[in-house]
Amino acid sequence: MNIALTHLQRLEAESIHIFREVAASFSKPVMLYSVGKDSSVLMHLAMKAFYPAKPPFPFLHVDTTWKFREMIAFRDQMAQKLGFDLLVHVNEDGVRDGINPFDHGSNTHTHVMKTVALRQALDKYGFDAAFGGARRDEEKSRAKERIFSFRNAQHSWDPKNQRPEMWKIFNTRIAPGESIRVFPLSNWTELDIWQYILQENIPIVPLYFAKERPVVERDGMLILKDDDRMQLRPGETIENRLVRFRTLGCYPLTGAIESEADTLEAIVGEMLTARTSERQGRLIDRDEAGSMEKKKREGYF
Amino acid sequence: MRHIMAKSLAPTDSIRDYMAAQEKKSLLRFLTCGSVDDGKSTLIGRLLSDTKQIFEDQLAALEKDSRKHGTTGDDIDFALLVDGLEAEREQGITIDVAYRFFATPKRKFIVADTPGHEQYTRNMATGASTADLAIVLIDARQGVLRQTRRHSIIASLLGIRHIVLAVNKIDLIGFDKAAFDRIVADYGAFAKELGFVSVVPIPMSARFGDNVTSRSERTPWYSGPSLIEHLETVSVDEAAVELPFRFPVQYVNRPNLDFRGFAGTIASGTVSQGDEVVVAKSGKASRVRRIVAQGGDLDRAVAGQAITLVLEDEVEVSRGNMLVSPAARPQVADQFAANIVWFDEQALLPGRSYILRTETDQVSATVTELKYRVNVNDFAHEAAKSLEINEVGVCNLSTRAPIAFDPFAENRTTGAFILIDRITNATVGAGMILHSLRRAENIHWQSLDVGKRGRSDLKNQRPAVFWFTGLSGSGKSTIANLFEKKLFASGRHTYILDGDNVRHGLNRDLGFTDADRVENIRRVAEVAKLMADAGLIVIVSFISPFAAERRVARELMAEGEFVEVFVDTPFEECARRDPKGLYARALSGEIKNFTGVDSPYEAPENPEIHLKTLGRSPQEMAEALEHWLTERDIAEEQYDNGGGI
């Protein structure tokens, strides 16, 4: 009998171990659910980790009010199907001030509707640990982050002074008000995620599959006109193209790629020949050098 | 256009085939280490670039950054690919470990790029703790340096058995074979005591790619493998599945009364349905009824899998315990020897209490003896009273309750622990257990017939430890004396332990270094505990400057028995009073390590009694203390008589 674990089995076991460690060591954990493919994998692993019980923590979606409509529909459908406790938080101050990515730019919009909103939600419920789906292969400041990443009472990350993290022995001790961000997918790559989705047949938002969609070409990106709030600039036209998304965020800030991949197998096949990174489709990463680190220090996931 | 992706022409079947092949690939985790500027980050950049792991948009960003921050002129500075923090790019150094991922047709790799600076040694250790192999880089112009040795020792202590000695920048010494051989011999002489299974030296230029992915024509004298060839084929199999079964219980899954599953990750060995298992700490035996998994129970599970076990019997098992093979059990002890790597600015002090954490267990622990410090240059065992940041030593430890473990040399998972500071919660050290101490097995508590309750009832009082802390000259002894007189007059049985007096006897062998101050307090706390056990009201009058030691003293005593009294007199006032003339001598530099002058005083944050002495007479304060004690006794009496709180 062959008893060596496969690459995906090793990653799966590590993630499950991390989930259980948090459930055993913290009094009020939460899972940040962003509806994307990584969140889908995270949710699938959480269900496995505590089977036959349900995950002993709620799922929190920070809704910027600019997510793709299909994401919201998928979110509600999953919550109903799996029966988990879904919390949705919106920064009402931002809504009142009419913050949006078109008028205020991606930076302000992301800060107010995502980073500040997240801090509000964590404070409101008093969560002491929060799972996120970030992976180290995504971006170079994430490559530096611990699996159990300490946050002070202001939710900020101090990248120059991280706790040593030895073996699988995690230091889960914090003072009141402090918290830990936990990243069970730290050691997964984008390709691992897709292979696992394929292997486990995990449901994902249909936006990941190629389809004719109405898009506008802007700043070198293909932006989907998801609703009537989309403002066209002079000279811009909407055309139907066969596109899909490699990563999902706020629709005005997320670029589609032209692709014919309409099955998981085809997506994996496309991944193998990809010449650009997935975050290339994210406008917020390109705002300025080190922009992800800066956002993370302010409390972004 | 940038947003167009290469079209996938591969049919579905070939993707499935490809995935099946991917699944069979093994994974190698390694780190790059060595001194500053030996080219660790450059090597990783080269590996990623040559194995086609850098995407076009990343390359474009890298070219931009290279012009701005780079140190390689017009060429791409690959180090900027891994030095992901702003501070790192600005200063051109690596501060923390970065994890990178790449694959070749033969293997998948996770590489940890670790910092070379001594001050970031803990981040190097973080990267090393999960690695199977270390690439030790050496600048061919510099040879073996102090950090080369330190990193090699730490890699060895953390259980790494395979080394690649990358003699880098070989282009800068003209591909000189003699220089290469000299460095290899130097390293070999040093590393022979480190227990490495393989040490493979490779002459290399990370910047230009010589001997990285393919054999270089510029080193015709070198006949060994290129780095990638070696990484693809080196066997690092630790065969954890062949060790005895160890299952640290991480989480008890209890969704309803009918299900009680023990969740955890198998540390070593295998387990099958029907196997007999034993609870490590209690020795109770049971059998595995089910190995539960979503999608159907498993017949068998192996090391590395995260599973949930259901047992046949209702045995007592909780997080921190282990289910183990009945034939080969782990050790269970509260005293053991271990290698320790220290990470914190505040030195490790024998006698100070830390939190010890294994993979799932957590317990109070103190270092009872620092046996020696290891000199990283020559392995000399040096006597030491404390372990400073980045130092390595061998210690005896004592835990408040027994833990289950194997020697680290036998099992890398069940033989490791970390130490956590009780106040800051920082991870201050990493430990690798050597062996249990014989004492732990042979000395057991004597159970005595006459108890503390009986002894204190006979004296018609409740024991208490009044712990006076405050600066020298703050008035501790004066107030303590008056307080004892009052208690004595009201028929109570008391004793004063005074700092100066104890130093003439019990603690005459101790000085005033931080390490000695910790030991001083530890002994006094233990004596106070014995006296409280005898039923006495103990008054301890010690400067006791460190919060950590006062906390240890508190934890030694029974609930409610420890009363911290902060004698709060401002430094200026103490220095002005200077009853023994000590401040004058300390301020002139004649006395070293004087609290408040050149040694810190950590004021209590939540003392039971806070005496602000300015403007109050000692008599008045002694009365306040007596009043406090009377109130406590009345409250406890009511509670004991069922009167509630």
Interface residues (C-beta under 8 A of the other chain):
Chain A: M1 I3 A4 L5 T6 H7 L8 Q9 R10 E12 A13 E14 I16 H17 R20 E21 A23 A24 M47 K48 A49 F50 Y51 P52 A53 K54 R136 D137 E139 K140 S141 R142 A143 K144 R146 P159 K160 Q162 R163 P164 E165 M166 W167 K168 I169 N171 R173 I174 A175 S186 N187 T189 Q195 L198 Q199 G220 M221 L222 G255 A256 I257 E258 S259 E260 A261 T263 E265 A266 V268 G269 E270 L272 T273 A274 R275 T276 S277 Q280 G281 A289 G290 E293 K294
Chain B: M1 R2 H3 I4 M5 A6 K7 S8 L9 A10 T12 S14 I15 R16 Y18 M19 Q22 E23 K24 K25 S26 L27 F55 E56 D57 Q58 D65 K68 L81 V82 D83 G84 L85 E86 A87 R89 I95 D96 V97 A98 Y99 R100 F101 K108 I110 R122 N123 A125 T126 S129 T130 V241 Q250 Y251 N253 R254 P255 F259 G261 A263 G264 T265 T270 V292 A293 Q294 R300 V302 G304 Q305 A306 T308 R319 F343 I355 R357 T358 E359 T360 R412 T413 A416 F417 I418 I420 N425 A426 T427 A430
